């Protein structure tokens, strides 16, 4: 496939080597307008906003992934394989599974369990374990300590279902899984298949077991510690 792709209208060289990927296009716009100097809109196909600018002298891009693993799978695949992107850092929201996590705490995802069938395409003779790239993970942990952030590192659950009829989160909790979101496992698999680097950093936006939750506006604009951590390691 040549570029532009059916989903990204950018030209060759429009994206930096590192792309931050929130799910929400408005969060991508917020990051670009708040943190990036001379940010340029390089993609807006289907309203999936992508920008490239500079942060402390480094070229950085930010583009939304949309919701769910099929959407993340498309955008991360095209960035890795057609636009020469080397690193994608997901900056997303997640629901707390670990009872010690509270609203706006940060989770750095070392691995991503999933109920998705995304991995079936690779034809593996077993069960694949999607994990983060250690180079990005170690940088994030070191910088989070320097920033004195409240964070946890561990396993998350990438689910295909937001409204889960099976109410399965308690089952994942007993295995030490920290939080639930909807994109990281596909991102980790695409990075592995492409020989690229990736990491998912999430902010807790809701606590399913207690009913506590952030507003949509808070999810869009107030998760600044996560955004700043990702920018620092970009």
DOLUMTOR-295347 format. One record per residue: y, z, x of N, C-alpha, C in turn. Coordinates in steps of 0.05 Angstrom, whole numbers, plus 5000, padded with zeros to 4 digits. Example, Ala and Ser with C-alpha at 12.3 -4.5 7.8 and 13.67 -1.06 7.14 Angstrom:
residues 2
+------+------+------+-------+-------+-------+------+------+------+
! n_c2 ! n_c3 ! n_c1 ! ca_c2 ! ca_c3 ! ca_c1 ! c_c2 ! c_c3 ! c_c1 !
+------+------+------+-------+-------+-------+------+------+------+
! 4886 ! 5156 ! 5264 !  4910 !  5156 !  5246 ! 4934 ! 5156 ! 5264 !
! 4955 ! 5142 ! 5257 !  4979 !  5143 !  5273 ! 5001 ! 5157 ! 5258 !
+------+------+------+-------+-------+-------+------+------+------+
END
This chain:
residues 234
+------+------+------+-------+-------+-------+------+------+------+
! n_c2 ! n_c3 ! n_c1 ! ca_c2 ! ca_c3 ! ca_c1 ! c_c2 ! c_c3 ! c_c1 !
+------+------+------+-------+-------+-------+------+------+------+
! 4976 ! 5000 ! 5017 !  5000 !  5000 !  5000 ! 5025 ! 5000 ! 5018 !
! 5045 ! 4985 ! 5009 !  5070 !  4985 !  5024 ! 5090 ! 5004 ! 5011 !
! 5113 ! 5008 ! 5025 !  5134 !  5024 !  5013 ! 5158 ! 5006 ! 5007 !
! 5174 ! 5014 ! 4986 !  5170 !  5037 !  4969 ! 5143 ! 5036 ! 4953 !
! 5134 ! 5059 ! 4945 !  5109 !  5062 !  4930 ! 5115 ! 5062 ! 4900 !
! 5095 ! 5062 ! 4883 !  5101 !  5063 !  4854 ! 5115 ! 5089 ! 4846 !
! 5114 ! 5110 ! 4863 !  5124 !  5136 !  4855 ! 5147 ! 5146 ! 4872 !
! 5152 ! 5133 ! 4895 !  5174 !  5141 !  4913 ! 5190 ! 5116 ! 4921 !
! 5216 ! 5117 ! 4916 !  5232 !  5093 !  4921 ! 5245 ! 5093 ! 4948 !
! 5240 ! 5113 ! 4965 !  5252 !  5115 !  4991 ! 5242 ! 5093 ! 5010 !
! 5258 ! 5087 ! 5030 !  5251 !  5068 !  5050 ! 5240 ! 5082 ! 5075 !
! 5228 ! 5066 ! 5093 !  5218 !  5078 !  5117 ! 5240 ! 5093 ! 5132 !
! 5233 ! 5117 ! 5142 !  5253 !  5133 !  5157 ! 5270 ! 5150 ! 5140 !
! 5268 ! 5148 ! 5113 !  5285 !  5164 !  5096 ! 5277 ! 5194 ! 5095 !
! 5251 ! 5199 ! 5100 !  5242 !  5227 !  5100 ! 5240 ! 5238 ! 5129 !
! 5247 ! 5264 ! 5131 !  5243 !  5278 !  5156 ! 5213 ! 5283 ! 5161 !
! 5207 ! 5293 ! 5185 !  5179 !  5299 !  5191 ! 5167 ! 5322 ! 5175 !
! 5185 ! 5339 ! 5165 !  5177 !  5362 !  5149 ! 5190 ! 5360 ! 5122 !
! 5174 ! 5363 ! 5101 !  5184 !  5362 !  5073 ! 5177 ! 5388 ! 5059 !
! 5197 ! 5401 ! 5048 !  5192 !  5424 !  5030 ! 5187 ! 5413 ! 5002 !
! 5167 ! 5424 ! 4989 !  5159 !  5414 !  4962 ! 5157 ! 5436 ! 4942 !
! 5178 ! 5440 ! 4926 !  5175 !  5457 !  4902 ! 5163 ! 5440 ! 4880 !
! 5153 ! 5452 ! 4859 !  5144 !  5437 !  4837 ! 5167 ! 5425 ! 4821 !
! 5188 ! 5441 ! 4818 !  5210 !  5435 !  4800 ! 5231 ! 5417 ! 4813 !
! 5238 ! 5394 ! 4802 !  5259 !  5377 !  4813 ! 5286 ! 5391 ! 4815 !
! 5291 ! 5409 ! 4797 !  5317 !  5424 !  4798 ! 5317 ! 5444 ! 4821 !
! 5294 ! 5454 ! 4828 !  5293 !  5472 !  4852 ! 5297 ! 5456 ! 4877 !
! 5286 ! 5431 ! 4878 !  5291 !  5413 !  4901 ! 5321 ! 5408 ! 4903 !
! 5334 ! 5402 ! 4881 !  5363 !  5397 !  4881 ! 5378 ! 5422 ! 4890 !
! 5370 ! 5445 ! 4881 !  5383 !  5470 !  4889 ! 5381 ! 5474 ! 4919 !
! 5357 ! 5470 ! 4931 !  5353 !  5473 !  4959 ! 5372 ! 5454 ! 4975 !
! 5372 ! 5429 ! 4966 !  5388 !  5409 !  4980 ! 5418 ! 5416 ! 4978 !
! 5427 ! 5423 ! 4955 !  5456 !  5429 !  4952 ! 5465 ! 5455 ! 4964 !
! 5446 ! 5474 ! 4967 !  5453 !  5501 !  4977 ! 5450 ! 5503 ! 5007 !
! 5429 ! 5490 ! 5018 !  5423 !  5494 !  5046 ! 5426 ! 5470 ! 5064 !
! 5424 ! 5446 ! 5054 !  5423 !  5423 !  5072 ! 5451 ! 5411 ! 5075 !
! 5458 ! 5405 ! 5100 !  5483 !  5391 !  5106 ! 5479 ! 5361 ! 5103 !
! 5498 ! 5348 ! 5091 !  5498 !  5318 !  5088 ! 5472 ! 5309 ! 5074 !
! 5464 ! 5324 ! 5053 !  5440 !  5317 !  5039 ! 5444 ! 5290 ! 5024 !
! 5424 ! 5273 ! 5026 !  5424 !  5247 !  5013 ! 5400 ! 5245 ! 4995 !
! 5405 ! 5236 ! 4970 !  5383 !  5232 !  4951 ! 5368 ! 5207 ! 4959 !
! 5342 ! 5210 ! 4966 !  5327 !  5187 !  4975 ! 5305 ! 5179 ! 4955 !
! 5301 ! 5196 ! 4935 !  5282 !  5188 !  4913 ! 5290 ! 5202 ! 4887 !
! 5288 ! 5186 ! 4865 !  5292 !  5198 !  4839 ! 5275 ! 5184 ! 4818 !
! 5253 ! 5172 ! 4827 !  5234 !  5159 !  4808 ! 5222 ! 5180 ! 4790 !
! 5223 ! 5176 ! 4764 !  5213 !  5195 !  4744 ! 5227 ! 5222 ! 4746 !
! 5251 ! 5223 ! 4758 !  5265 !  5248 !  4760 ! 5255 ! 5267 ! 4781 !
! 5236 ! 5256 ! 4798 !  5226 !  5273 !  4820 ! 5245 ! 5270 ! 4844 !
! 5263 ! 5289 ! 4845 !  5285 !  5288 !  4864 ! 5276 ! 5293 ! 4892 !
! 5284 ! 5276 ! 4911 !  5278 !  5279 !  4939 ! 5303 ! 5276 ! 4955 !
! 5309 ! 5294 ! 4974 !  5333 !  5293 !  4990 ! 5326 ! 5296 ! 5020 !
! 5343 ! 5285 ! 5037 !  5341 !  5290 !  5065 ! 5368 ! 5298 ! 5076 !
! 5369 ! 5319 ! 5092 !  5393 !  5328 !  5104 ! 5386 ! 5344 ! 5130 !
! 5404 ! 5361 ! 5138 !  5399 !  5377 !  5162 ! 5403 ! 5407 ! 5156 !
! 5386 ! 5423 ! 5170 !  5388 !  5452 !  5168 ! 5389 ! 5463 ! 5196 !
! 5411 ! 5475 ! 5204 !  5415 !  5485 !  5231 ! 5409 ! 5464 ! 5252 !
! 5417 ! 5439 ! 5246 !  5413 !  5418 !  5265 ! 5387 ! 5403 ! 5264 !
! 5368 ! 5412 ! 5247 !  5342 !  5399 !  5244 ! 5342 ! 5382 ! 5219 !
! 5331 ! 5358 ! 5221 !  5327 !  5341 !  5198 ! 5305 ! 5352 ! 5180 !
! 5311 ! 5357 ! 5155 !  5292 !  5368 !  5136 ! 5294 ! 5353 ! 5110 !
! 5272 ! 5348 ! 5096 !  5272 !  5337 !  5070 ! 5262 ! 5357 ! 5049 !
! 5269 ! 5353 ! 5024 !  5258 !  5369 !  5002 ! 5254 ! 5351 ! 4979 !
! 5230 ! 5352 ! 4968 !  5224 !  5335 !  4945 ! 5205 ! 5350 ! 4926 !
! 5209 ! 5347 ! 4900 !  5191 !  5360 !  4881 ! 5163 ! 5347 ! 4881 !
! 5144 ! 5362 ! 4872 !  5117 !  5352 !  4869 ! 5109 ! 5348 ! 4840 !
! 5125 ! 5359 ! 4821 !  5115 !  5360 !  4794 ! 5095 ! 5382 ! 4791 !
! 5083 ! 5385 ! 4767 !  5064 !  5407 !  4761 ! 5036 ! 5397 ! 4763 !
! 5019 ! 5413 ! 4775 !  4990 !  5408 !  4775 ! 4980 ! 5392 ! 4799 !
! 4954 ! 5393 ! 4803 !  4942 !  5380 !  4827 ! 4943 ! 5350 ! 4826 !
! 4939 ! 5337 ! 4803 !  4942 !  5308 !  4803 ! 4969 ! 5298 ! 4812 !
! 4990 ! 5312 ! 4803 !  5018 !  5304 !  4812 ! 5022 ! 5310 ! 4841 !
! 5015 ! 5334 ! 4850 !  5017 !  5341 !  4878 ! 5000 ! 5322 ! 4895 !
! 4977 ! 5315 ! 4885 !  4959 !  5297 !  4900 ! 4972 ! 5270 ! 4905 !
! 4986 ! 5259 ! 4886 !  4999 !  5233 !  4889 ! 5022 ! 5235 ! 4909 !
! 5040 ! 5254 ! 4905 !  5064 !  5255 !  4922 ! 5058 ! 5263 ! 4951 !
! 5040 ! 5282 ! 4955 !  5034 !  5290 !  4982 ! 5018 ! 5268 ! 4996 !
! 5001 ! 5254 ! 4982 !  4986 !  5232 !  4994 ! 5005 ! 5211 ! 5004 !
! 5023 ! 5203 ! 4987 !  5042 !  5182 !  4995 ! 5060 ! 5190 ! 5018 !
! 5069 ! 5215 ! 5018 !  5086 !  5224 !  5040 ! 5070 ! 5225 ! 5066 !
! 5046 ! 5235 ! 5066 !  5030 !  5237 !  5090 ! 5022 ! 5209 ! 5100 !
! 5013 ! 5192 ! 5082 !  5000 !  5167 !  5090 ! 5018 ! 5142 ! 5091 !
! 5040 ! 5142 ! 5077 !  5058 !  5119 !  5077 ! 5085 ! 5124 ! 5089 !
! 5094 ! 5149 ! 5088 !  5121 !  5155 !  5099 ! 5121 ! 5170 ! 5125 !
! 5097 ! 5175 ! 5137 !  5095 !  5187 !  5163 ! 5103 ! 5216 ! 5165 !
! 5103 ! 5230 ! 5142 !  5110 !  5259 !  5142 ! 5087 ! 5274 ! 5155 !
! 5094 ! 5293 ! 5172 !  5074 !  5308 !  5187 ! 5069 ! 5336 ! 5175 !
! 5089 ! 5347 ! 5162 !  5086 !  5374 !  5151 ! 5097 ! 5375 ! 5123 !
! 5082 ! 5387 ! 5105 !  5092 !  5393 !  5078 ! 5089 ! 5423 ! 5073 !
! 5110 ! 5436 ! 5066 !  5110 !  5464 !  5059 ! 5117 ! 5467 ! 5030 !
! 5097 ! 5476 ! 5015 !  5101 !  5480 !  4986 ! 5117 ! 5506 ! 4982 !
! 5138 ! 5505 ! 4967 !  5154 !  5529 !  4959 ! 5153 ! 5531 ! 4929 !
! 5134 ! 5547 ! 4920 !  5128 !  5548 !  4891 ! 5130 ! 5575 ! 4879 !
! 5125 ! 5576 ! 4853 !  5122 !  5601 !  4839 ! 5093 ! 5607 ! 4833 !
! 5086 ! 5632 ! 4829 !  5058 !  5639 !  4825 ! 5057 ! 5664 ! 4807 !
! 5035 ! 5667 ! 4794 !  5030 !  5691 !  4778 ! 5014 ! 5712 ! 4794 !
! 5022 ! 5737 ! 4793 !  5008 !  5758 !  4809 ! 4981 ! 5763 ! 4797 !
! 4961 ! 5763 ! 4815 !  4934 !  5772 !  4808 ! 4929 ! 5800 ! 4821 !
! 4937 ! 5803 ! 4846 !  4936 !  5829 !  4860 ! 4955 ! 5848 ! 4846 !
! 4945 ! 5871 ! 4837 !  4962 !  5890 !  4822 ! 4985 ! 5902 ! 4838 !
! 4984 ! 5900 ! 4865 !  5006 !  5911 !  4881 ! 5029 ! 5892 ! 4884 !
! 5026 ! 5867 ! 4875 !  5048 !  5848 !  4876 ! 5067 ! 5852 ! 4852 !
! 5093 ! 5848 ! 4858 !  5113 !  5850 !  4837 ! 5130 ! 5825 ! 4836 !
! 5147 ! 5823 ! 4816 !  5165 !  5800 !  4814 ! 5181 ! 5796 ! 4840 !
! 5182 ! 5771 ! 4849 !  5198 !  5762 !  4872 ! 5186 ! 5769 ! 4899 !
! 5162 ! 5782 ! 4899 !  5147 !  5785 !  4924 ! 5138 ! 5757 ! 4933 !
! 5133 ! 5755 ! 4959 !  5125 !  5730 !  4971 ! 5095 ! 5730 ! 4978 !
! 5081 ! 5708 ! 4973 !  5054 !  5705 !  4981 ! 5052 ! 5681 ! 4999 !
! 5040 ! 5685 ! 5022 !  5034 !  5663 !  5041 ! 5005 ! 5657 ! 5039 !
! 4998 ! 5632 ! 5031 !  4971 !  5626 !  5023 ! 4955 ! 5616 ! 5047 !
! 4937 ! 5633 ! 5056 !  4919 !  5626 !  5078 ! 4897 ! 5606 ! 5068 !
! 4889 ! 5610 ! 5044 !  4869 !  5593 !  5031 ! 4875 ! 5589 ! 5002 !
! 4862 ! 5569 ! 4989 !  4867 !  5563 !  4961 ! 4841 ! 5558 ! 4947 !
! 4831 ! 5578 ! 4932 !  4808 !  5573 !  4914 ! 4817 ! 5554 ! 4892 !
! 4798 ! 5542 ! 4878 !  4807 !  5525 !  4856 ! 4784 ! 5521 ! 4836 !
! 4792 ! 5515 ! 4811 !  4773 !  5506 !  4791 ! 4775 ! 5476 ! 4786 !
! 4790 ! 5462 ! 4804 !  4794 !  5434 !  4801 ! 4771 ! 5418 ! 4812 !
! 4768 ! 5394 ! 4802 !  4748 !  5375 !  4812 ! 4760 ! 5356 ! 4832 !
! 4783 ! 5362 ! 4843 !  4798 !  5344 !  4861 ! 4781 ! 5337 ! 4885 !
! 4765 ! 5356 ! 4895 !  4750 !  5351 !  4920 ! 4727 ! 5332 ! 4916 !
! 4719 ! 5326 ! 4891 !  4696 !  5309 !  4887 ! 4700 ! 5281 ! 4899 !
! 4725 ! 5272 ! 4900 !  4730 !  5245 !  4911 ! 4721 ! 5242 ! 4940 !
! 4719 ! 5264 ! 4955 !  4712 !  5262 !  4983 ! 4682 ! 5260 ! 4988 !
! 4666 ! 5264 ! 4967 !  4637 !  5261 !  4970 ! 4623 ! 5280 ! 4989 !
! 4633 ! 5304 ! 4991 !  4622 !  5323 !  5010 ! 4596 ! 5335 ! 5000 !
! 4577 ! 5341 ! 5018 !  4551 !  5352 !  5009 ! 4552 ! 5383 ! 5007 !
! 4573 ! 5393 ! 4995 !  4576 !  5422 !  4993 ! 4602 ! 5429 ! 4981 !
! 4611 ! 5454 ! 4984 !  4636 !  5464 !  4972 ! 4656 ! 5466 ! 4994 !
! 4679 ! 5452 ! 4992 !  4700 !  5452 !  5012 ! 4718 ! 5476 ! 5008 !
! 4727 ! 5488 ! 5029 !  4746 !  5511 !  5028 ! 4773 ! 5502 ! 5038 !
! 4792 ! 5497 ! 5020 !  4819 !  5488 !  5028 ! 4835 ! 5510 ! 5042 !
! 4844 ! 5505 ! 5066 !  4859 !  5526 !  5081 ! 4885 ! 5514 ! 5091 !
! 4904 ! 5532 ! 5097 !  4930 !  5524 !  5109 ! 4927 ! 5516 ! 5138 !
! 4947 ! 5503 ! 5148 !  4948 !  5496 !  5177 ! 4957 ! 5521 ! 5192 !
! 4941 ! 5529 ! 5212 !  4947 !  5554 !  5226 ! 4974 ! 5553 ! 5240 !
! 4981 ! 5530 ! 5251 !  5007 !  5528 !  5265 ! 5030 ! 5536 ! 5246 !
! 5030 ! 5526 ! 5222 !  5051 !  5533 !  5203 ! 5048 ! 5562 ! 5193 !
! 5023 ! 5570 ! 5188 !  5018 !  5597 !  5178 ! 5027 ! 5618 ! 5198 !
! 5021 ! 5614 ! 5224 !  5029 !  5634 !  5244 ! 5059 ! 5635 ! 5247 !
! 5072 ! 5612 ! 5246 !  5102 !  5611 !  5247 ! 5114 ! 5626 ! 5224 !
! 5103 ! 5622 ! 5200 !  5114 !  5634 !  5176 ! 5111 ! 5665 ! 5177 !
! 5088 ! 5674 ! 5186 !  5084 !  5703 !  5188 ! 5103 ! 5716 ! 5208 !
! 5106 ! 5703 ! 5231 !  5124 !  5713 !  5252 ! 5152 ! 5714 ! 5241 !
! 5161 ! 5693 ! 5228 !  5189 !  5692 !  5219 ! 5193 ! 5711 ! 5195 !
! 5173 ! 5714 ! 5178 !  5175 !  5733 !  5156 ! 5178 ! 5761 ! 5166 !
! 5164 ! 5768 ! 5187 !  5168 !  5795 !  5199 ! 5196 ! 5798 ! 5210 !
! 5206 ! 5778 ! 5224 !  5233 !  5779 !  5235 ! 5254 ! 5781 ! 5213 !
! 5248 ! 5769 ! 5190 !  5267 !  5770 !  5167 ! 5263 ! 5795 ! 5150 !
! 5242 ! 5811 ! 5157 !  5235 !  5836 !  5143 ! 5231 ! 5830 ! 5113 !
! 5215 ! 5810 ! 5108 !  5209 !  5803 !  5080 ! 5185 ! 5819 ! 5070 !
! 5184 ! 5822 ! 5044 !  5162 !  5835 !  5031 ! 5142 ! 5814 ! 5023 !
! 5120 ! 5812 ! 5038 !  5101 !  5790 !  5034 ! 5072 ! 5799 ! 5037 !
! 5054 ! 5783 ! 5027 !  5026 !  5786 !  5031 ! 5014 ! 5760 ! 5040 !
! 4993 ! 5761 ! 5056 !  4979 !  5737 !  5065 ! 4951 ! 5739 ! 5054 !
! 4940 ! 5716 ! 5044 !  4913 !  5716 !  5035 ! 4906 ! 5692 ! 5018 !
! 4886 ! 5695 ! 5001 !  4876 !  5674 !  4985 ! 4891 ! 5672 ! 4959 !
! 4896 ! 5648 ! 4949 !  4907 !  5644 !  4923 ! 4888 ! 5627 ! 4906 !
! 4894 ! 5624 ! 4881 !  4877 !  5609 !  4862 ! 4894 ! 5586 ! 4851 !
! 4886 ! 5561 ! 4857 !  4899 !  5537 !  4846 ! 4884 ! 5529 ! 4821 !
! 4897 ! 5532 ! 4798 !  4883 !  5528 !  4773 ! 4892 ! 5502 ! 4760 !
! 4874 ! 5489 ! 4746 !  4881 !  5466 !  4730 ! 4891 ! 5473 ! 4703 !
! 4889 ! 5499 ! 4696 !  4897 !  5508 !  4669 ! 4918 ! 5530 ! 4671 !
! 4941 ! 5525 ! 4658 !  4961 !  5546 !  4655 ! 4953 ! 5565 ! 4632 !
! 4945 ! 5554 ! 4610 !  4936 !  5570 !  4587 ! 4905 ! 5570 ! 4589 !
! 4895 ! 5592 ! 4600 !  4866 !  5594 !  4607 ! 4851 ! 5608 ! 4585 !
! 4836 ! 5592 ! 4569 !  4821 !  5602 !  4547 ! 4800 ! 5622 ! 4556 !
! 4790 ! 5619 ! 4581 !  4770 !  5637 !  4591 ! 4781 ! 5664 ! 4602 !
! 4808 ! 5665 ! 4604 !  4820 !  5690 !  4614 ! 4806 ! 5700 ! 4640 !
! 4806 ! 5682 ! 4660 !  4789 !  5687 !  4683 ! 4802 ! 5702 ! 4706 !
! 4828 ! 5709 ! 4704 !  4842 !  5720 !  4727 ! 4829 ! 5746 ! 4737 !
! 4818 ! 5762 ! 4719 !  4806 !  5787 !  4728 ! 4782 ! 5782 ! 4746 !
! 4768 ! 5759 ! 4741 !  4745 !  5752 !  4758 ! 4755 ! 5745 ! 4786 !
! 4777 ! 5731 ! 4788 !  4788 !  5724 !  4814 ! 4799 ! 5749 ! 4828 !
! 4810 ! 5767 ! 4812 !  4821 !  5792 !  4824 ! 4800 ! 5808 ! 4839 !
! 4776 ! 5809 ! 4828 !  4755 !  5825 !  4841 ! 4746 ! 5813 ! 4868 !
! 4753 ! 5788 ! 4873 !  4747 !  5775 !  4898 ! 4771 ! 5776 ! 4918 !
! 4791 ! 5791 ! 4911 !  4814 !  5795 !  4929 ! 4834 ! 5773 ! 4928 !
! 4833 ! 5755 ! 4908 !  4853 !  5734 !  4907 ! 4880 ! 5745 ! 4898 !
! 4901 ! 5736 ! 4911 !  4927 !  5748 !  4908 ! 4943 ! 5738 ! 4884 !
! 4942 ! 5712 ! 4879 !  4960 !  5700 !  4859 ! 4949 ! 5673 ! 4850 !
! 4960 ! 5664 ! 4827 !  4951 !  5639 !  4815 ! 4974 ! 5619 ! 4814 !
! 4969 ! 5594 ! 4821 !  4989 !  5573 !  4819 ! 4973 ! 5547 ! 4813 !
! 4985 ! 5523 ! 4816 !  4972 !  5499 !  4806 ! 4972 ! 5476 ! 4825 !
! 4979 ! 5479 ! 4850 !  4982 !  5456 !  4868 ! 4970 ! 5458 ! 4895 !
! 4968 ! 5482 ! 4906 !  4962 !  5485 !  4935 ! 4936 ! 5473 ! 4944 !
! 4915 ! 5476 ! 4929 !  4888 !  5466 !  4938 ! 4889 ! 5436 ! 4942 !
! 4901 ! 5421 ! 4924 !  4903 !  5392 !  4928 ! 4919 ! 5385 ! 4953 !
! 4941 ! 5399 ! 4957 !  4958 !  5395 !  4980 ! 4942 ! 5400 ! 5006 !
! 4927 ! 5422 ! 5006 !  4912 !  5429 !  5030 ! 4890 ! 5408 ! 5036 !
! 4878 ! 5399 ! 5015 !  4857 !  5378 !  5019 ! 4869 ! 5352 ! 5029 !
! 4892 ! 5344 ! 5017 !  4904 !  5319 !  5027 ! 4913 ! 5321 ! 5056 !
! 4923 ! 5344 ! 5063 !  4932 !  5348 !  5091 ! 4908 ! 5346 ! 5110 !
! 4886 ! 5359 ! 5102 !  4862 !  5358 !  5119 ! 4852 ! 5329 ! 5122 !
! 4851 ! 5314 ! 5100 !  4841 !  5287 !  5100 ! 4859 ! 5269 ! 5116 !
! 4885 ! 5275 ! 5116 !  4905 !  5258 !  5130 ! 4910 ! 5266 ! 5158 !
! 4898 ! 5289 ! 5167 !  4903 !  5299 !  5194 ! 4931 ! 5310 ! 5197 !
! 4943 ! 5321 ! 5176 !  4970 !  5331 !  5177 ! 4970 ! 5361 ! 5172 !
! 4994 ! 5373 ! 5171 !  4997 !  5402 !  5169 ! 5010 ! 5410 ! 5143 !
! 5001 ! 5433 ! 5133 !  5012 !  5442 !  5108 ! 5010 ! 5472 ! 5105 !
! 5027 ! 5483 ! 5088 !  5027 !  5511 !  5081 ! 5039 ! 5515 ! 5054 !
! 5029 ! 5534 ! 5039 !  5040 !  5541 !  5013 ! 5052 ! 5569 ! 5014 !
! 5078 ! 5571 ! 5008 !  5092 !  5597 !  5006 ! 5101 ! 5600 ! 4977 !
! 5093 ! 5621 ! 4964 !  5100 !  5624 !  4935 ! 5115 ! 5650 ! 4931 !
! 5131 ! 5650 ! 4911 !  5145 !  5674 !  4901 ! 5133 ! 5682 ! 4874 !
! 5127 ! 5707 ! 4870 !  5116 !  5716 !  4845 ! 5137 ! 5714 ! 4823 !
! 5130 ! 5698 ! 4803 !  5149 !  5693 !  4781 ! 5140 ! 5708 ! 4755 !
! 5115 ! 5716 ! 4755 !  5105 !  5730 !  4731 ! 5081 ! 5747 ! 4738 !
! 5076 ! 5767 ! 4722 !  5053 !  5785 !  4726 ! 5036 ! 5784 ! 4701 !
! 5016 ! 5767 ! 4700 !  5000 !  5763 !  4675 ! 4988 ! 5789 ! 4664 !
! 4981 ! 5808 ! 4681 !  4968 !  5832 !  4671 ! 4987 ! 5852 ! 4659 !
! 5013 ! 5849 ! 4665 !  5033 !  5868 !  4654 ! 5053 ! 5855 ! 4636 !
! 5054 ! 5828 ! 4636 !  5073 !  5814 !  4619 ! 5101 ! 5811 ! 4631 !
! 5106 ! 5821 ! 4655 !  5132 !  5817 !  4668 ! 5135 ! 5789 ! 4677 !
! 5160 ! 5777 ! 4674 !  5164 !  5750 !  4682 ! 5193 ! 5744 ! 4688 !
! 5198 ! 5725 ! 4706 !  5225 !  5715 !  4711 ! 5232 ! 5694 ! 4691 !
! 5258 ! 5690 ! 4687 !  5267 !  5669 !  4670 ! 5265 ! 5642 ! 4684 !
! 5267 ! 5620 ! 4669 !  5266 !  5593 !  4682 ! 5288 ! 5589 ! 4701 !
! 5312 ! 5601 ! 4695 !  5335 !  5598 !  4714 ! 5330 ! 5613 ! 4739 !
! 5318 ! 5637 ! 4737 !  5311 !  5652 !  4761 ! 5291 ! 5637 ! 4778 !
! 5271 ! 5625 ! 4766 !  5251 !  5610 !  4781 ! 5264 ! 5586 ! 4796 !
! 5285 ! 5575 ! 4784 !  5298 !  5552 !  4795 ! 5316 ! 5559 ! 4819 !
! 5330 ! 5581 ! 4817 !  5352 !  5586 !  4836 ! 5351 ! 5612 ! 4852 !
! 5334 ! 5631 ! 4844 !  5337 !  5658 !  4856 ! 5315 ! 5664 ! 4877 !
! 5297 ! 5646 ! 4882 !  5276 !  5651 !  4901 ! 5284 ! 5644 ! 4929 !
! 5307 ! 5655 ! 4937 !  5320 !  5646 !  4962 ! 5305 ! 5654 ! 4987 !
! 5292 ! 5678 ! 4987 !  5278 !  5687 !  5011 ! 5255 ! 5667 ! 5018 !
! 5241 ! 5658 ! 4998 !  5220 !  5638 !  5003 ! 5232 ! 5612 ! 5013 !
! 5253 ! 5603 ! 5001 !  5266 !  5578 !  5010 ! 5276 ! 5581 ! 5039 !
! 5288 ! 5603 ! 5045 !  5299 !  5607 !  5072 ! 5277 ! 5610 ! 5093 !
! 5255 ! 5623 ! 5085 !  5232 !  5625 !  5104 ! 5221 ! 5597 ! 5110 !
! 5217 ! 5581 ! 5090 !  5207 !  5554 !  5094 ! 5226 ! 5537 ! 5112 !
! 5251 ! 5539 ! 5106 !  5271 !  5524 !  5122 ! 5271 ! 5533 ! 5152 !
! 5267 ! 5559 ! 5156 !  5267 !  5570 !  5183 ! 5243 ! 5559 ! 5200 !
! 5221 ! 5552 ! 5186 !  5198 !  5543 !  5202 ! 5194 ! 5513 ! 5200 !
! 5213 ! 5499 ! 5186 !  5211 !  5470 !  5183 ! 5214 ! 5456 ! 5209 !
+------+------+------+-------+-------+-------+------+------+------+
END
